[in-house]
Amino acid sequence: MLPDIGVFGPYTYLVTEVVWGTVALALLWRADALRMAGKTIVALYPIAYVWDWYTLEVGVFAIQLRTGVDLLGIPIEEHIFMVVVPALVIGLHETLHGD
């Protein structure tokens, strides 16, 4: 049985972002890939933002356990997600395949 992280209530999504963001940062730091990841994230962010905004706007998904704070039409947690996911992918990739 999986643990119920819903105990964080409206901060549940934010807590998961902080946890996985910390993992991503540690991997990027270890692989000395912070600068490279930053460039990639900056390039991907506008695409991710439009995609996320659109899917939320048309009702593809809804986020229940969030703070309720929106920025530029989407939850603040989604902005963080759009940074954490590519950072985690790049951090893992560079840890496994970097020089």
C-alpha positions as CSV (number, residue, x, y, z in Angstrom):
1,M,0.0,0.0,0.0
2,L,1.3,3.5,-0.9
3,P,1.6,6.2,1.8
4,D,-1.1,8.8,1.8
5,I,0.8,12.1,1.1
6,G,-2.5,13.9,1.0
7,V,-1.9,14.7,4.7
8,F,-0.2,17.9,3.4
9,G,-3.6,19.1,2.2
10,P,-3.4,22.0,-0.2
11,Y,0.4,21.9,0.0
12,T,0.7,18.3,-1.2
13,Y,1.7,19.1,-4.8
14,L,4.1,21.7,-3.6
15,V,5.7,19.3,-1.2
16,T,6.2,16.7,-3.9
17,E,7.8,19.4,-6.1
18,V,10.2,20.4,-3.4
19,V,11.2,16.7,-2.7
20,W,11.8,15.9,-6.4
21,G,13.3,19.3,-7.1
22,T,15.9,18.5,-4.3
23,V,16.7,15.2,-6.0
24,A,17.0,16.9,-9.4
25,L,19.3,19.6,-7.9
26,A,21.5,17.0,-6.2
27,L,21.9,15.0,-9.4
28,L,22.7,18.1,-11.5
29,W,25.2,19.3,-8.9
30,R,26.8,15.9,-8.8
31,A,27.1,15.7,-12.6
32,D,28.2,19.4,-12.8
33,A,25.3,20.0,-15.2
34,L,23.5,23.0,-13.6
35,R,24.4,25.5,-16.4
36,M,23.5,23.1,-19.2
37,A,20.2,22.2,-17.5
38,G,19.4,25.8,-17.0
39,K,19.8,26.5,-20.7
40,T,17.6,23.6,-21.6
41,I,14.9,24.5,-19.1
42,V,14.8,28.1,-20.4
43,A,14.3,26.8,-23.9
44,L,11.6,24.3,-22.9
45,Y,9.7,26.5,-20.5
46,P,7.6,28.5,-23.0
47,I,6.5,25.3,-24.8
48,A,5.7,23.6,-21.5
49,Y,3.8,26.7,-20.3
50,V,1.5,26.9,-23.4
51,W,0.9,23.2,-23.3
52,D,0.1,23.2,-19.6
53,W,-2.1,26.3,-19.8
54,Y,-4.1,24.9,-22.7
55,T,-4.6,21.4,-21.1
56,L,-5.8,23.0,-17.9
57,E,-8.0,25.5,-19.8
58,V,-9.8,22.8,-21.8
59,G,-10.2,20.5,-18.8
60,V,-7.8,17.7,-19.7
61,F,-6.8,17.5,-16.0
62,A,-7.5,19.2,-12.7
63,I,-5.1,19.5,-9.7
64,Q,-6.9,18.9,-6.4
65,L,-4.2,19.1,-3.7
66,R,-2.6,22.5,-4.5
67,T,-2.2,25.8,-2.8
68,G,-4.6,27.7,-5.1
69,V,-2.0,30.3,-6.0
70,D,-2.0,31.0,-9.7
71,L,0.6,32.8,-11.8
72,L,-0.1,33.7,-15.4
73,G,-3.2,31.6,-15.5
74,I,-1.8,28.3,-14.1
75,P,-1.0,27.0,-10.6
76,I,2.3,28.0,-9.2
77,E,3.0,24.3,-8.7
78,E,2.8,23.7,-12.4
79,H,5.5,26.4,-13.0
80,I,7.7,24.5,-10.6
81,F,6.8,21.2,-12.3
82,M,8.0,22.6,-15.6
83,V,11.4,23.3,-14.1
84,V,11.7,20.1,-11.9
85,V,10.8,17.5,-14.6
86,P,13.5,18.5,-17.2
87,A,16.0,19.1,-14.4
88,L,15.4,15.6,-13.1
89,V,15.7,14.1,-16.5
90,I,18.9,15.9,-17.4
91,G,20.3,15.2,-13.9
92,L,19.7,11.5,-14.2
93,H,20.9,11.4,-17.8
94,E,24.1,13.2,-17.0
95,T,24.7,11.1,-13.9
96,L,24.4,7.9,-15.9
97,H,26.1,9.1,-19.2
98,G,28.1,12.2,-18.4
99,D,31.9,12.4,-18.7
